[in-house]
């Protein structure tokens, strides 16, 4: 075994942020200005509710709670990648009645911590900030957002939607490139989401005695299905390939809980895409084929002991009838197609779909991100999104085809999650609900940024020479290896 480098620039000292990228401080200040709109509301809630809660609690108990809270805040700032993972899950719990007295909106609280962590990292990090060139495709989307505000029939709603995209959704787009500089931190994001999804799934099982579908603490069933699906995909494709069979057996009950929550949520597309990702993951890592058989047999044996609400089973049964599987989304899509075809170049304005639809309460968005962008902002924004998705899939496909990268469970996991979020975006959510989708679209480019540091491999020299015949690297002492290589057969 030899330790080889494909890029002798690894030993070069880290550079500070280039002068050209310091201009990012200007849009950062722009974002901060808009964030004040949300901070004012949060401050008001802290003033009216926070002090009321403290006053009604025993002083010693209040001090303990404040100490514990401060500890968790410092922990989340110390590991901002964990905060990033929680950012995508907090909406599933913040509407829980037990959190009604929270001093501020949890999404804003977690988002605020992310902003603090990003600003701190920008000013203190010595490594160059590498924003992928594909992100220039966001410029036409943002430009059409701003332009559409001049003719939208709902200026207040459009401005609110724009602010949420700039101040909150954009965190999932930019924060990974600021906070994540090695693959271990990206794994922590997924582990945090998996643990959070498991806890939410366990909580949802308390309603299995009812007739309605299972829901998250915020009363959301589709989002519960998504959280369970993501956790299953991460465990199956990122954790299992590195573990022995005995260790994998210990996680089978966890997969069982997540599977019950997934089925109980009634999320049709979440269930279908999860099954597809599990099967594809087994094809990419053949050692999982045995697990697939064992999990399938155990699942069949456990069926008599598991109660899933009948409403969920009935809802899922519509997958057997593709013509009616879209259900209530079908008229929403038709309105989206109609609006897009009538206003193909500029759309009807941000949040305008709701205003021109037959019923602004029911017809809130078309449940298809391409139609949403096209109907509200026109063809340029819609095509920019498709181009961004194309480049993301192309980069992820390149990494999958690479003999070394395909052996990395993280690369495979990102590829499968990319499939999941894209299909999900074609039938659910709006541009701000789909924060996790925007995050995943950027991960193939993030992994590409990590490649130079990940090219320190502990592999046989003949494998190295066969995969990279044109590369001649000196023997060096590795700092650390960013990518693991399990035994893929």
C-alpha positions in Angstrom: 0.0 0.0 0.0 1.3 3.4 -0.9 0.0 6.9 -0.1 -0.2 8.8 -3.3 -1.3 12.4 -4.2 -2.8 13.4 -7.5 -2.3 17.1 -6.8 0.9 18.4 -5.3 -0.9 21.6 -4.5 -2.3 19.9 -1.4 0.7 20.9 0.6 0.4 24.5 -0.4 -0.6 26.9 2.4 -4.3 27.8 2.5 -5.2 31.1 0.9 -7.4 33.8 2.2 -10.7 34.7 0.5 -9.8 36.3 -2.8 -10.4 40.0 -3.1 -13.1 39.5 -5.8 -15.1 37.3 -3.5 -15.1 40.0 -0.8 -17.7 41.6 -2.9 -20.0 38.9 -1.5 -20.1 41.1 1.6 -22.4 43.5 -0.3 -25.1 41.0 -1.1 -24.6 39.7 2.5 -25.4 43.1 3.8 -28.4 43.2 1.4 -29.6 39.9 2.9 -29.0 41.2 6.4 -31.1 44.2 5.7 -34.0 42.1 4.6 -33.5 39.8 7.6 -34.3 42.7 9.8 -37.9 42.3 8.7 -38.0 38.8 10.3 -35.8 39.8 13.3 -38.2 42.5 14.3 -41.1 40.0 14.5 -38.8 37.6 16.4 -37.8 40.3 18.9 -41.4 41.2 19.5 -42.2 37.6 20.3 -39.2 37.4 22.6 -40.4 40.5 24.4 -44.0 39.5 24.8 -43.6 35.7 25.4 -40.1 35.1 26.5 -40.2 37.3 29.6 -43.7 36.1 30.4 -42.4 32.5 30.4 -39.4 33.4 32.6 -41.6 35.3 35.0 -44.0 32.4 35.4 -41.3 29.8 36.0 -39.4 29.1 39.2 -36.2 31.2 39.1 -34.0 28.2 39.7 -35.8 26.3 36.9 -35.6 29.3 34.6 -31.8 29.6 35.3 -31.3 25.9 34.5 -33.4 26.1 31.3 -31.4 29.2 30.2 -28.1 27.5 30.9 -29.1 24.3 29.0 -30.4 26.5 26.1 -27.2 28.5 26.0 -25.2 25.2 26.0 -27.2 23.9 23.0 -26.8 27.2 21.2 -23.1 27.1 21.6 -23.0 23.5 20.5 -25.0 24.3 17.3 -22.6 27.2 16.6 -19.6 24.9 17.2 -21.0 22.3 14.8 -23.0 24.4 12.3 -23.3 21.5 9.9 -25.6 19.9 12.5 -27.6 23.1 12.6 -27.8 23.0 8.8 -29.4 19.5 9.0 -31.9 20.6 11.7 -32.8 23.6 9.5 -34.5 21.3 7.1 -36.5 19.5 9.8 -37.5 22.3 12.1 -40.7 23.0 10.2 -42.0 19.6 11.1 -42.1 20.3 14.8 -42.4 24.1 15.3 -46.2 24.0 15.0 -46.5 21.5 17.9 -48.9 22.9 20.5 -46.3 22.3 23.2 -44.1 24.9 21.4 -46.8 27.5 21.2 -45.1 29.6 23.9 -41.7 29.5 22.2 -40.2 33.0 22.4 -39.5 33.0 18.6 -40.2 31.1 15.4 -37.9 28.0 15.4 -37.2 28.3 11.7 -36.0 31.9 12.2 -34.0 30.8 15.3 -32.1 28.0 13.5 -31.7 30.2 10.4 -30.3 33.0 12.6 -27.7 30.6 14.0 -26.7 29.5 10.5 -26.3 33.1 9.5 -24.1 33.8 12.5 -22.0 30.7 11.7 -21.6 31.6 8.1 -20.6 35.2 8.8 -18.0 34.0 11.4 -16.6 31.4 9.0 -16.4 33.9 6.1 -14.3 36.3 8.2 -12.1 33.7 10.0 -11.6 30.9 7.4 -8.3 30.9 5.5 -9.4 28.6 2.8 -10.7 30.1 -0.5 -14.5 30.3 -0.9 -15.4 28.3 -4.0 -18.8 29.1 -5.4 -19.6 26.8 -8.4 -19.9 28.5 -11.7 -23.2 26.7 -12.2 -24.6 28.9 -9.5 -24.7 31.8 -12.0 -27.9 30.2 -13.2 -29.5 31.6 -10.0 -29.0 35.1 -11.4 -31.8 34.8 -14.0 -34.1 33.3 -11.4 -33.4 36.1 -8.9 -33.6 38.7 -11.6 -37.1 37.5 -12.7 -38.2 37.4 -9.1 -37.3 41.1 -8.7 -38.8 42.0 -12.1 -42.0 40.1 -11.4 -42.6 42.2 -8.3 -43.4 45.1 -10.6 -46.4 43.5 -12.1 -47.5 40.8 -9.6 -51.2 41.1 -8.6 -50.3 40.3 -5.0 -47.4 42.6 -4.1 -47.5 41.8 -0.4 -47.5 38.1 -1.0 -44.9 38.3 -3.7 -42.5 40.4 -1.6 -43.0 38.0 1.4 -42.2 35.0 -0.9 -39.1 36.9 -2.2 -37.8 37.7 1.3 -38.3 34.1 2.4 -36.3 32.9 -0.6 -33.5 35.4 0.0 -33.3 35.2 3.8 -34.1 31.5 4.5 -34.1 29.3 1.4 -30.8 30.8 0.2 -29.2 29.4 3.4 -29.6 25.9 2.0 -28.0 27.0 -1.3 -24.9 28.9 0.0 -24.3 27.7 3.6 -22.8 24.3 2.5 -20.0 26.0 0.5 -19.2 28.2 3.5 -19.5 25.7 6.4 -18.5 22.3 4.9 -14.9 21.9 3.9 -14.6 18.1 4.3 -16.9 15.1 3.8 -17.1 14.3 7.5 -19.1 17.5 8.0 -21.4 16.6 5.2 -22.0 13.3 6.8 -22.9 15.0 10.0 -25.6 17.0 8.1 -27.1 13.7 7.0 -26.7 12.0 10.4 -28.4 14.9 12.1 -31.3 14.7 9.6 -31.5 10.9 10.1 -31.7 11.2 13.9 -34.2 14.0 13.7 -36.3 12.0 11.2 -36.2 9.0 13.4 -37.4 11.0 16.5 -40.2 12.5 14.5 -41.2 9.1 13.1 -41.3 7.6 16.7 -43.5 10.5 17.8 -45.9 9.9 14.8 -46.5 6.3 15.9 -48.6 7.4 18.8 -51.4 8.1 16.4 -51.4 4.6 14.9 -54.7 3.7 16.7 -56.6 6.3 14.7 -58.1 6.2 11.2 -56.3 9.2 9.8 -52.8 9.2 8.3 -49.7 9.6 10.6 -48.5 13.1 11.0 -45.5 15.0 12.3 -45.7 17.1 15.5 -46.7 20.1 13.2 -49.6 18.0 11.8 -47.9 17.4 8.4 -48.2 14.0 6.8 -46.4 14.5 3.4 -43.5 16.1 5.2 -43.4 13.2 7.7 -43.1 10.8 4.7 -40.2 12.9 3.3 -38.3 13.0 6.6 -38.7 9.2 7.0 -37.7 8.6 3.3 -34.6 10.7 3.6 -33.5 8.9 6.8 -34.0 5.5 5.1 -32.0 6.5 2.0 -29.2 7.8 4.2 -29.0 4.7 6.4 -29.2 2.3 3.5 -26.7 4.0 1.2 -24.3 6.0 3.5 -24.2 3.9 6.7 -24.7 0.3 5.7 -21.9 0.0 3.1 -19.3 0.7 5.8 -20.8 -1.6 8.4 -20.5 -5.3 9.0 -23.6 -7.5 8.8 -23.8 -7.7 12.6 -23.8 -3.9 12.9 -26.4 -3.6 10.1 -28.7 -6.0 12.0 -28.8 -3.6 14.9 -30.3 -0.9 12.7 -33.0 -3.1 11.2 -35.5 -2.0 13.9 -34.7 1.6 13.1 -35.5 1.0 9.5 -38.7 -0.7 10.6 -39.8 2.4 12.6 -39.0 4.7 9.6 -40.8 2.4 7.2 -44.0 2.3 9.3 -43.9 6.1 9.5 -43.3 6.4 5.8 -46.2 4.1 4.9 -48.4 5.6 7.6 -47.9 9.1 6.3 -49.6 8.0 3.1 -47.0 9.9 1.0 -47.5 8.1 -2.4 -44.5 9.5 -4.2 -42.3 9.4 -1.1 -43.0 5.6 -0.8 -42.5 4.9 -4.5 -39.2 6.9 -4.8 -37.8 5.4 -1.6 -38.3 1.9 -2.8 -36.6 2.9 -6.1 -33.7 4.4 -4.3 -33.3 1.4 -2.0 -33.3 -0.9 -5.0 -30.9 1.3 -7.0 -28.6 1.5 -3.9 -28.5 -2.3 -3.7 -27.4 -2.4 -7.4 -24.7 0.1 -6.8 -23.5 -1.7 -3.6 -24.0 -5.5 -4.1 -23.4 -6.3 -0.5 -26.8 -4.8 0.2 -28.6 -7.3 -1.9 -28.5 -9.7 1.0 -29.9 -7.0 3.3 -32.7 -6.4 0.8 -33.8 -10.0 1.0 -33.5 -10.2 4.8 -35.4 -6.8 5.3 -38.1 -7.9 2.9 -38.7 -11.2 4.7 -38.7 -9.6 8.1 -41.1 -7.0 6.9 -43.5 -9.6 5.7 -43.3 -11.5 9.0 -43.9 -8.3 10.9 -47.0 -7.2 9.0 -49.5 -9.0 11.3 -48.1 -7.1 14.3 -48.0 -3.6 12.7 -51.0 -1.4 12.5 -51.1 1.2 9.8 -54.1 3.6 9.5 -56.5 2.4 6.8 -56.6 5.9 5.4 -52.9 5.6 4.6 -53.3 2.2 2.9 -56.3 3.6 0.9 -54.3 6.6 -0.1 -51.3 4.5 -1.2 -53.5 2.2 -3.2 -54.0 5.0 -5.8 -50.5 4.2 -7.0 -52.0 1.2 -8.7 -54.1 3.6 -10.8 -51.6 6.0 -12.4 -54.3 8.1 -14.0 -55.7 9.1 -10.6 -52.5 9.0 -8.6 -52.1 12.8 -8.7 -55.5 13.2 -6.9 -56.2 16.8 -6.0 -52.9 18.0 -7.6 -54.3 17.3 -11.1 -56.4 20.5 -11.2 -53.5 22.5 -9.7 -51.2 21.3 -12.4 -53.8 22.1 -15.1 -54.1 25.7 -13.8 -50.3 26.0 -13.8 -50.1 24.8 -17.4 -52.9 27.3 -18.4 -51.2 30.3 -16.7 -47.8 29.4 -18.1 -49.2 29.1 -21.6 -51.0 32.4 -21.3 -48.0 34.3 -19.9 -45.0 32.3 -21.2 -42.3 35.0 -21.1 -42.8 36.9 -17.9 -45.4 35.0 -16.0 -48.0 36.6 -13.8 -45.6 37.7 -11.1 -44.3 36.3 -7.9 -47.1 34.7 -5.9 -49.4 35.6 -8.8 -50.5 32.0 -9.3 -52.7 32.1 -6.2 -54.2 35.5 -7.2 -55.3 34.4 -10.7 -56.4 30.9 -9.7 -60.1 30.0 -9.3 -59.6 29.7 -5.5 -56.6 31.4 -3.8 -57.0 29.2 -0.7 -57.0 25.8 -2.5 -55.0 26.8 -5.5 -52.0 28.1 -3.7 -49.2 26.8 -5.9 -49.2 24.2 -8.8 -47.2 21.6 -6.9 -44.6 21.5 -9.7 -41.6 23.7 -9.4 -41.1 24.1 -13.2 -44.7 25.2 -13.6 -44.5 27.4 -10.6 -41.4 29.2 -11.9 -42.9 29.4 -15.4 -46.3 30.6 -14.4 -45.0 33.2 -12.0 -41.7 34.3 -13.5 -41.7 33.1 -17.1 -39.7 30.8 -19.3 -36.3 32.2 -18.4 -36.6 31.3 -14.7 -38.1 27.9 -15.5 -35.3 27.0 -18.0 -32.6 28.3 -15.6 -33.9 25.8 -13.0 -33.9 22.9 -15.5 -30.3 23.9 -16.5 -29.2 23.9 -12.9 -30.8 20.5 -12.3 -29.1 19.2 -15.5 -25.7 20.3 -14.5 -26.2 18.9 -11.0 -27.2 15.5 -12.4 -24.3 15.6 -14.9 -21.8 16.2 -12.2 -23.2 13.6 -9.9 -23.3 11.1 -12.8 -19.6 11.8 -13.5 -18.8 11.0 -9.9 -20.8 7.8 -10.0 -19.0 6.7 -13.2 -15.6 7.4 -11.6 -14.2 4.0 -10.3 -12.9 5.6 -7.1 -15.8 8.0 -6.3 -18.5 5.3 -6.9 -17.0 3.4 -4.0 -17.7 6.3 -1.7 -21.1 5.9 0.0 -21.4 9.6 0.3 -21.3 10.1 -3.4 -23.9 7.4 -4.0 -26.1 8.9 -1.3 -26.0 12.3 -2.8 -26.9 10.8 -6.2 -29.9 9.0 -4.9 -31.1 12.0 -2.8 -30.8 14.1 -6.0 -33.2 11.7 -7.7 -35.5 11.8 -4.8 -35.7 15.6 -4.5 -36.1 16.2 -8.2 -39.0 13.8 -8.5 -40.5 15.3 -5.4 -40.2 18.8 -6.8 -42.1 17.8 -9.8 -45.2 17.0 -7.8 -45.0 18.8 -4.4 -44.0 21.9 -2.6 -43.2 25.5 -3.7 -39.8 27.2 -4.0 -39.6 27.9 -0.3 -41.0 24.6 0.9 -38.3 22.9 -1.2 -35.3 24.2 0.7 -33.8 20.7 1.0 -34.1 20.3 -2.8 -32.0 23.5 -3.4 -29.5 22.1 -0.9 -29.2 18.8 -2.6 -28.8 20.4 -6.1 -25.6 22.0 -4.9 -24.0 19.0 -3.3 -22.5 17.4 -6.4 -20.6 20.7 -6.9 -19.6 20.7 -3.2 -18.2 17.2 -3.6 -16.3 18.4 -6.7 -14.8 21.1 -4.5 -13.7 18.5 -2.0 -12.0 16.4 -4.7 -8.5 18.0 -4.5 -8.3 17.4 -0.8 -9.8 13.9 -1.2 -7.2 12.7 -3.6 -4.9 11.3 -0.9 -5.7 7.6 -1.2 -4.5 4.6 0.7 -4.9 2.2 -2.2 -2.6 -0.3 -4.1 -0.4 1.5 -6.5 -1.6 -0.6 -9.5 -5.2 0.5 -8.9 -4.2 4.1 -8.7 -2.2 3.8 -12.0 -5.0 2.0 -13.7 -7.6 4.5 -12.8 -5.4 7.6 -13.4 -2.7 6.6 -15.9 -1.7 10.2 -16.7 -1.2 11.3 -13.1 2.2 11.1 -11.4 2.2 12.2 -7.8 4.8 12.1 -5.1 4.5 10.1 -1.9 3.3 12.4 0.8 2.0 12.1 4.3 -1.8 12.6 4.2 -3.6 15.1 6.5 -6.7 12.9 6.4 -8.7 10.9 3.9 -12.1 12.5 3.2 -13.7 9.7 1.4 -14.1 6.1 2.7 -13.9 3.2 0.4 -16.0 0.1 1.6 -15.7 -3.2 -0.2 -18.1 -2.7 -3.1 -18.3 -5.9 -5.1 
